[in-house]
Amino acid sequence: MIRYTVRPERVEQSVELLRAVYADLERLRPSGLRYDTFRLDDSGGFLALIESEGDPVEAPHHRLPSFQRYRAALSEICTEQPGVTHLDEVGSYRSEWR
């Protein structure tokens, strides 16, 4: 899980950059990757849930130019830089994340 906050005036830029990433993912359909991003409470907060096979650093979306552009932009548009939290499932009900 990755959580971060972008400046209010940069939210739309963040969303547009993310749309480009998801368009590339839809076009390329890399295997072994689940990737979802949510905007929190109509604010500048974002939460990304990522599951990939193998080393997370080698996840397929990291190689996309659109993702690299998004990642580079975060350093200047964030008020809270991305923080990674590793999740260990305790239980689940009807989740596709299993």
C-alpha distances in whole Angstrom, upper triangle without the diagonal:
4,7,10,14,17,20,22,24,22,19,22,21,18,18,21,19,16,19,20,17,17,21,21,19,21,24,23,21,19,19,17,14,12,10,10,10,11,13,14,17,19,18,17,13,10,7,6,5,6,9,12,15,16,15,11,13,16,14,16,15,15,19,19,21,20,16,18,20,17,15,19,19,16,18,21,19,17,18,15,13,10,8,6,5,6,7,11,12,15,16,16,19,19,16,15,12,15
4,7,10,13,17,19,21,18,17,19,18,15,16,18,16,14,17,19,16,16,20,20,18,21,24,23,21,20,21,18,15,13,11,10,9,10,12,12,16,18,16,14,11,8,6,5,7,8,11,14,17,18,16,12,13,16,14,16,14,14,18,18,20,18,14,16,17,14,12,16,16,13,15,17,16,13,14,11,10,6,5,5,6,9,10,14,16,19,20,20,22,22,19,18,15,18
4,7,10,14,16,18,16,14,17,17,13,15,18,16,14,18,19,17,18,21,22,20,23,26,25,24,23,24,22,18,16,13,12,10,10,10,10,13,15,13,11,7,6,5,6,9,11,15,17,21,21,20,16,17,19,18,20,17,17,21,20,21,19,16,17,18,15,13,16,15,12,14,16,14,11,12,9,8,5,6,7,8,11,13,16,18,20,21,21,23,24,20,20,18,21
4,7,10,12,15,13,12,15,14,11,13,16,15,13,17,19,17,18,21,22,21,24,26,26,25,25,26,24,21,19,15,14,11,11,10,10,13,14,11,8,6,5,7,9,12,14,18,20,23,24,22,18,18,21,19,21,18,17,21,20,21,18,16,16,16,13,12,14,13,9,11,12,10,7,8,5,5,4,6,9,11,15,16,20,22,24,25,25,26,27,24,23,21,24
4,7,9,12,10,9,13,13,10,12,15,15,14,17,19,18,19,22,23,23,25,28,28,27,27,29,27,24,22,18,16,13,12,9,9,12,12,8,5,4,6,9,11,15,17,21,23,27,28,25,22,22,24,22,24,21,20,23,22,22,19,17,18,17,14,13,15,13,9,11,11,9,6,6,5,7,8,10,13,15,18,20,24,25,27,28,27,29,29,26,26,24,27
4,6,8,6,6,10,10,8,10,13,13,13,16,17,17,19,21,22,23,25,27,27,27,27,29,28,25,23,19,17,14,13,10,11,13,12,9,5,6,8,11,13,17,19,23,25,28,29,27,23,23,25,23,24,21,20,23,21,21,18,16,17,15,12,12,13,10,8,10,9,5,4,5,7,8,10,13,16,18,21,23,27,28,30,31,30,31,31,28,28,26,30
4,5,5,6,10,10,9,12,14,14,15,18,20,20,22,24,25,26,28,30,30,31,31,33,32,28,27,23,21,17,16,13,13,14,13,9,6,9,11,15,17,21,23,27,29,32,33,31,27,26,29,27,28,24,23,26,24,23,20,19,19,17,15,15,15,12,10,11,9,6,6,6,9,11,13,16,19,22,25,27,30,31,34,34,33,35,34,31,31,30,33
4,5,6,9,10,10,12,14,15,16,18,20,21,22,24,26,26,28,30,31,31,32,34,33,30,27,24,21,17,16,12,12,13,10,7,6,9,12,16,18,22,24,28,30,34,35,33,29,29,31,29,29,26,26,28,26,25,22,21,22,19,17,18,18,14,13,15,13,9,9,9,12,14,16,19,22,24,27,28,32,32,35,35,34,34,34,31,31,30,34
4,6,7,8,10,12,13,14,16,18,19,21,22,23,25,26,28,29,31,32,32,35,34,31,29,25,23,19,18,15,16,16,13,11,9,12,14,18,20,24,26,30,32,35,36,34,31,30,32,30,30,26,26,28,26,24,21,21,21,18,16,18,17,14,13,15,12,9,11,11,14,16,18,21,24,26,30,31,34,35,38,38,36,37,37,34,33,32,36
4,6,5,6,9,10,11,12,14,16,17,19,20,22,23,25,26,27,28,29,31,31,27,26,22,20,16,16,13,15,16,13,11,8,11,12,16,18,21,23,27,28,32,33,31,27,26,28,26,26,22,22,24,22,20,17,17,17,15,12,14,14,10,10,12,10,6,8,10,13,14,15,19,21,24,27,28,32,33,36,36,34,35,35,32,31,30,33
4,5,5,6,9,10,11,12,15,15,16,18,20,21,22,24,26,26,27,29,29,25,23,19,17,13,12,9,11,13,10,8,6,9,10,13,15,19,21,24,26,30,31,30,26,26,27,25,25,21,21,24,21,20,17,16,18,15,12,14,15,12,11,14,12,8,9,11,13,14,15,18,20,22,25,26,30,30,33,33,31,32,31,28,28,27,30
4,5,5,6,9,10,10,13,14,15,16,19,20,21,23,24,25,26,29,29,25,23,20,17,14,13,11,14,15,12,11,9,12,12,15,17,20,22,25,27,31,32,31,27,27,28,26,25,21,22,23,21,19,16,16,18,15,12,15,16,12,13,16,14,11,13,15,16,17,17,21,23,25,28,28,32,32,35,35,33,33,32,29,28,28,31
4,5,5,6,9,10,11,13,14,15,17,19,20,21,23,24,25,28,28,24,23,19,18,15,15,13,16,17,15,13,11,13,13,16,17,20,21,25,26,30,31,29,26,25,26,24,23,19,19,21,18,16,13,13,15,12,9,12,13,9,10,13,11,9,11,14,16,16,16,20,22,25,27,28,32,33,36,36,34,34,33,30,29,28,32
4,5,5,6,9,10,11,12,14,16,17,18,20,21,22,22,25,25,21,20,16,14,11,12,10,13,15,13,12,9,11,10,12,13,16,18,21,23,26,27,26,22,22,23,21,20,16,17,19,16,15,12,11,13,11,7,10,11,8,8,12,11,8,9,13,13,13,13,16,18,21,23,25,28,29,32,32,30,31,30,27,26,25,28
4,5,5,6,9,10,10,12,14,15,16,18,20,20,21,24,24,20,18,15,13,10,10,9,12,14,12,12,10,11,10,12,13,16,17,21,22,26,28,27,23,23,24,21,20,16,18,19,17,16,12,12,15,13,10,12,14,12,12,15,15,12,13,16,16,16,15,18,20,22,24,25,28,28,31,31,29,29,28,25,24,23,27
4,5,5,7,9,10,11,13,14,15,17,19,20,21,24,25,21,20,16,15,13,13,13,16,18,15,15,14,15,13,16,15,18,19,22,24,27,29,28,24,24,24,21,20,16,17,19,15,14,11,12,14,11,9,13,14,12,13,16,15,13,15,18,19,18,18,21,22,25,27,27,31,31,34,34,32,32,30,27,26,25,29
4,5,5,7,9,10,11,13,15,16,17,18,19,22,22,19,18,15,14,12,14,13,17,19,17,17,14,15,13,15,14,17,17,20,21,24,26,24,21,20,21,18,17,13,14,15,12,11,7,8,10,8,6,9,11,9,10,14,13,12,14,17,18,16,15,19,20,23,24,26,29,30,33,33,31,32,30,27,25,24,28
4,5,5,6,9,10,11,12,14,15,16,16,19,20,16,15,11,10,8,10,11,15,18,16,16,14,14,11,12,11,14,14,17,18,22,23,22,19,19,19,16,15,11,13,15,12,12,8,8,11,10,7,10,12,11,11,15,15,13,14,17,17,16,14,17,18,20,22,23,26,26,30,29,27,28,27,23,22,21,24
4,5,5,6,9,10,10,12,14,15,16,19,20,17,16,13,11,10,12,13,16,19,17,17,16,16,14,15,13,16,16,19,20,23,25,25,21,21,21,18,17,13,15,16,13,13,9,10,13,12,10,13,15,14,15,18,19,16,18,21,21,20,18,21,21,23,25,25,28,28,31,31,28,29,27,24,22,21,25
4,5,5,6,9,10,11,12,14,15,18,20,17,16,14,14,13,15,16,20,22,20,20,18,19,16,17,15,17,17,20,20,23,25,24,21,20,20,17,15,12,13,14,10,10,6,8,11,10,9,12,14,13,15,18,18,17,18,22,22,20,19,22,22,25,26,27,30,30,33,33,31,31,29,26,24,23,27
4,5,5,6,9,10,11,11,12,15,16,13,13,10,11,11,14,15,19,22,21,21,18,18,15,15,13,14,14,16,16,19,21,20,17,17,16,13,11,8,10,11,8,8,5,5,9,9,8,10,13,13,14,17,18,17,18,21,21,19,17,19,19,22,22,23,26,27,30,30,28,29,27,24,21,20,23
4,5,5,6,8,10,10,11,14,15,12,11,9,9,10,12,15,18,21,20,20,19,18,15,15,12,13,13,15,16,19,21,21,18,18,18,14,12,9,12,13,10,12,9,9,13,13,11,14,16,16,17,20,21,19,20,23,23,21,18,21,20,22,22,23,25,25,29,28,26,26,24,21,18,18,21
4,5,5,6,9,10,12,15,17,15,14,12,13,13,16,18,21,24,22,23,22,21,18,19,16,17,17,18,18,21,23,24,21,21,20,17,14,11,14,14,11,12,9,11,14,14,13,16,18,18,19,22,23,21,23,26,26,24,22,24,24,26,26,26,29,29,32,32,29,29,27,24,21,21,24
4,5,5,6,8,10,13,15,13,14,12,14,15,18,20,23,26,25,25,23,23,20,20,17,18,16,17,17,19,21,21,19,19,17,14,11,9,12,11,8,9,7,9,12,13,12,15,17,17,19,22,23,22,23,27,26,24,22,24,23,25,25,26,29,29,32,32,30,30,28,25,22,21,24
4,5,5,5,7,10,12,10,10,9,11,13,16,19,22,25,25,25,23,22,19,18,15,15,13,14,13,16,18,19,16,17,15,12,9,7,11,11,8,11,10,10,13,14,14,15,18,19,19,23,24,23,23,27,26,23,21,23,21,23,23,23,25,25,29,29,26,27,24,21,18,18,20
4,6,5,8,11,14,12,12,11,12,14,17,20,23,26,25,26,25,24,21,20,17,17,15,16,16,18,21,22,20,20,19,15,13,11,15,15,12,14,12,13,17,17,17,19,21,22,22,26,27,25,26,29,28,26,24,26,24,26,25,25,27,27,30,29,27,27,24,21,18,18,21
4,6,9,12,15,14,15,14,16,18,21,23,26,29,28,29,27,27,23,23,20,20,18,19,18,20,22,23,21,22,19,16,13,12,15,14,11,13,12,14,17,17,17,20,22,22,24,27,28,27,28,31,31,28,26,28,27,28,28,28,30,30,33,33,30,30,27,25,21,22,24
4,6,9,12,12,13,14,16,18,21,24,27,30,30,30,28,27,24,23,20,19,17,17,15,17,19,20,19,19,16,14,10,10,13,12,10,12,12,13,16,17,17,19,21,23,23,26,28,27,28,31,30,28,25,27,25,27,26,27,29,29,32,32,29,30,27,24,21,21,23
4,6,9,9,10,11,14,16,20,23,26,29,29,29,28,27,23,21,18,17,15,14,13,14,17,19,17,18,16,13,10,10,14,13,12,15,14,14,17,19,19,20,23,24,24,27,29,28,28,31,30,28,25,26,24,25,24,24,26,26,29,28,26,26,24,21,17,17,19
4,7,7,9,11,14,17,20,23,26,30,30,30,28,27,23,21,17,16,13,12,10,11,14,15,14,15,12,9,6,8,11,11,11,14,14,14,16,19,18,19,22,23,23,26,28,28,28,31,29,26,23,24,22,23,22,22,24,24,28,27,25,26,24,21,17,17,18
4,6,9,11,15,18,21,25,27,31,31,31,30,28,24,22,18,16,13,11,9,9,12,14,14,15,13,10,8,10,13,13,14,18,18,16,19,22,21,21,24,26,26,28,31,30,30,33,31,28,24,25,22,23,21,21,22,22,25,25,23,24,22,19,16,15,16
4,7,10,14,17,20,24,26,29,30,30,29,27,23,20,16,14,11,8,5,5,9,11,11,13,11,8,8,10,13,14,15,19,19,17,19,22,21,21,24,26,25,27,30,29,29,31,29,26,23,22,20,20,18,18,18,18,22,22,20,22,20,17,14,12,13
4,6,10,13,17,20,22,26,27,27,25,23,19,16,13,11,7,6,4,7,10,11,10,12,11,7,7,8,11,13,13,17,16,14,17,19,18,18,21,23,22,24,27,26,25,28,25,23,19,20,17,17,16,16,17,17,21,21,19,21,19,16,13,11,13
4,7,10,13,17,19,23,23,24,23,20,17,14,10,8,6,5,6,9,13,14,12,14,13,10,10,10,13,15,15,18,17,15,18,20,18,18,21,22,21,24,26,25,24,26,24,22,18,18,16,16,15,14,16,16,19,19,17,18,16,13,10,8,11
4,7,10,14,16,20,20,20,19,17,13,11,7,6,5,7,8,12,15,15,12,14,14,10,10,9,11,14,13,16,14,12,15,17,14,15,18,19,18,21,23,21,20,23,21,19,15,16,14,15,14,14,17,17,20,20,18,19,18,14,12,10,13
4,7,10,13,16,17,17,16,14,10,8,6,5,7,9,12,15,18,18,15,17,17,14,14,12,14,17,16,18,15,13,17,18,15,15,19,19,17,20,22,20,19,21,19,18,15,16,14,15,15,15,17,17,20,20,17,18,17,13,12,10,14
4,7,10,13,13,14,13,11,7,6,4,6,9,12,15,18,21,20,16,18,19,15,16,13,15,18,16,18,15,13,16,16,13,14,17,16,14,18,19,17,16,18,16,15,13,14,14,15,16,16,19,19,22,21,19,20,19,16,15,14,17
4,6,9,10,11,11,8,6,5,6,8,12,15,18,22,24,23,20,21,22,19,20,17,18,21,20,21,18,16,19,19,15,16,19,18,16,19,20,17,16,17,16,16,14,15,15,16,17,17,20,19,22,21,19,20,19,16,16,15,19
4,7,7,7,7,6,5,6,9,12,15,18,21,25,27,26,22,23,25,22,22,19,20,23,22,22,19,17,20,19,15,16,19,17,15,18,18,15,14,15,14,15,14,15,16,17,19,19,22,22,24,24,22,23,22,19,19,19,22
4,6,6,7,5,6,7,10,13,16,20,23,27,29,27,24,25,27,24,25,22,23,26,25,26,22,20,23,22,18,19,21,19,17,19,20,16,14,15,14,15,14,15,16,17,19,19,22,22,23,23,22,22,22,20,20,19,23
4,5,8,8,9,11,14,17,20,23,27,30,32,31,27,29,31,28,29,26,27,30,28,29,25,24,26,25,21,22,24,22,19,22,22,18,17,16,16,18,17,18,20,20,23,22,25,24,26,25,23,23,23,22,23,22,25
4,7,8,10,12,15,18,21,25,28,31,33,32,29,29,31,28,29,25,27,29,27,27,24,23,25,23,20,21,23,20,18,21,20,17,16,16,16,18,18,20,21,22,25,24,27,27,29,28,26,26,26,24,24,24,28
4,5,8,11,15,18,21,25,27,31,33,31,27,28,30,28,28,25,25,28,27,26,23,22,23,22,18,19,21,18,16,18,17,14,12,12,13,15,15,17,20,21,24,24,27,27,29,29,27,28,28,25,26,25,28
4,7,10,13,17,19,23,26,29,31,29,25,25,27,25,26,22,23,26,24,24,20,19,20,19,15,16,17,14,12,14,14,10,9,9,10,12,12,15,17,19,22,23,26,27,29,29,28,29,29,26,26,25,28
4,7,10,14,17,20,23,27,28,26,22,23,25,23,24,21,21,24,23,23,20,18,20,19,15,15,18,15,12,15,15,12,9,10,9,11,10,12,14,15,18,19,23,23,25,26,25,26,26,23,23,22,25
4,7,10,13,17,19,23,25,23,19,20,22,20,21,17,18,21,20,21,18,15,17,17,13,13,16,14,12,14,15,12,10,12,10,11,9,11,12,14,16,17,20,21,23,24,22,23,23,20,20,19,22
4,7,10,13,16,20,22,20,17,18,20,17,19,16,17,20,20,21,18,15,18,18,14,14,17,16,13,16,18,15,13,14,12,12,9,10,10,11,13,13,17,17,20,20,19,20,20,17,17,15,18
4,6,10,13,17,18,17,13,15,17,14,15,13,14,17,17,18,16,13,16,17,13,13,16,16,14,16,19,16,15,16,14,13,10,10,9,10,12,12,16,16,19,20,18,20,19,16,15,13,16
4,7,10,14,16,15,12,14,16,13,14,13,14,18,17,20,18,15,17,19,16,15,19,19,17,20,22,20,18,20,17,16,12,12,10,10,10,10,13,13,16,16,15,17,17,13,12,9,13
4,7,10,12,12,9,11,12,9,11,10,12,15,15,18,17,13,16,18,16,15,18,19,17,20,23,21,20,22,19,17,13,13,10,11,10,10,13,13,17,18,16,18,18,14,12,9,12
4,7,10,10,8,11,12,9,11,11,13,16,16,20,19,16,18,21,19,18,21,23,21,23,26,25,23,25,22,20,16,16,13,12,10,10,12,12,16,16,15,18,17,13,11,8,10
4,6,8,6,9,9,6,8,10,11,13,15,18,18,15,17,20,19,18,21,23,22,24,27,26,25,27,24,22,18,18,14,15,12,13,14,15,19,19,18,21,20,16,14,11,12
4,7,7,10,9,7,9,12,13,15,17,20,21,18,20,23,22,21,24,26,25,27,30,29,28,30,28,25,21,20,17,17,14,15,15,16,20,21,20,22,21,18,16,13,13
4,6,9,7,8,10,13,13,15,17,21,22,19,20,23,23,21,24,26,25,26,30,30,28,31,28,25,21,20,17,17,14,15,16,18,21,22,22,25,25,21,19,16,16
4,5,5,7,10,12,12,13,16,19,20,17,18,21,21,18,21,24,22,23,27,27,26,28,25,22,19,17,14,15,13,15,16,18,22,24,24,27,26,23,21,18,18
4,5,5,9,10,9,12,15,17,18,14,15,19,17,15,18,21,19,20,24,24,22,24,22,18,15,14,11,12,11,13,15,17,21,22,22,25,25,21,19,16,17
4,6,9,10,7,10,13,15,16,13,13,16,16,13,16,19,17,18,22,22,21,24,21,18,15,14,12,14,13,16,18,21,24,26,26,28,28,25,23,19,21
4,6,8,7,8,11,14,16,13,13,17,17,15,17,20,19,21,24,25,24,26,24,21,18,18,15,17,16,18,20,22,26,27,27,29,28,25,22,20,21
4,6,6,8,10,13,14,11,12,16,15,14,17,19,19,20,24,23,23,25,23,20,17,17,14,16,15,17,18,20,24,25,24,26,25,22,19,16,18
4,5,6,7,11,12,10,12,15,15,14,17,19,19,21,24,24,24,27,25,22,19,20,17,19,18,20,22,23,27,27,26,28,26,23,20,18,19
4,5,5,9,9,7,9,12,11,11,14,16,16,18,21,20,20,24,22,19,16,18,16,18,18,19,22,23,27,27,26,27,26,22,20,18,20
4,6,8,9,6,7,10,10,9,12,14,14,16,19,19,19,22,21,17,15,16,15,18,18,20,22,24,28,29,28,30,29,25,22,20,22
4,6,9,7,7,11,12,11,13,16,17,18,21,21,22,25,24,21,18,20,19,21,21,23,26,27,31,32,31,33,31,27,25,23,25
4,5,5,6,9,10,11,12,14,16,18,20,20,21,24,24,21,18,21,20,23,23,25,27,28,32,33,31,32,31,27,24,23,25
4,5,5,6,9,10,10,12,14,16,18,18,20,24,23,20,19,22,21,24,25,27,30,31,35,36,34,35,34,30,28,26,29
4,5,5,6,9,10,11,13,15,16,16,18,21,21,19,17,20,20,23,24,26,29,30,34,34,32,33,32,28,26,24,27
4,5,5,6,8,10,11,13,15,15,16,19,19,16,14,17,17,20,20,22,26,27,30,31,29,31,30,26,24,22,25
4,5,5,6,9,10,12,14,14,16,19,19,16,14,17,17,21,22,24,27,29,33,33,32,34,33,29,27,25,28
4,6,5,6,9,11,12,12,14,18,18,16,15,18,19,23,24,26,30,31,35,35,34,35,34,31,29,27,30
4,5,5,6,9,11,10,11,15,15,13,12,15,16,20,21,24,27,28,32,32,31,32,31,28,26,24,27
4,5,5,7,10,10,11,14,14,11,10,13,14,17,19,22,25,27,30,31,30,32,31,28,26,24,27
4,6,6,8,9,11,14,14,12,12,15,17,20,22,25,29,31,34,35,34,36,35,32,30,28,31
4,6,6,6,8,12,13,11,12,15,17,21,23,26,29,31,34,35,34,36,35,32,30,28,31
4,5,5,6,9,9,7,8,12,14,18,20,23,26,28,31,32,31,33,33,29,28,26,29
4,6,6,9,9,7,9,12,15,19,22,24,28,30,33,35,34,36,36,32,31,29,32
4,6,8,10,9,12,15,18,22,25,27,31,33,36,37,36,38,38,34,33,31,34
4,7,9,9,11,15,18,21,24,26,30,31,34,35,34,36,35,32,31,29,33
4,5,6,8,11,15,18,21,23,27,29,31,32,32,33,33,30,30,27,31
4,6,10,12,16,18,22,24,27,29,31,33,32,34,34,31,31,29,32
4,7,8,12,14,18,20,24,26,28,29,29,31,32,29,29,26,29
4,6,10,13,16,19,23,25,27,29,29,31,31,28,28,25,28
4,7,10,13,16,19,21,24,26,26,28,28,25,24,21,24
4,7,10,13,16,19,21,23,24,26,27,24,24,20,23
4,7,10,13,16,19,21,21,24,25,21,21,18,20
4,6,10,13,15,17,18,21,22,19,19,16,18
4,7,10,13,15,16,20,21,18,18,14,15
4,6,9,12,13,16,17,14,15,11,12
4,6,9,11,15,17,14,15,12,11
4,6,7,11,13,11,13,10,9
4,7,11,14,12,15,12,11
4,7,10,10,12,11,10
4,7,6,9,9,8
4,6,9,10,9
4,7,9,9
4,5,6
4,5
4
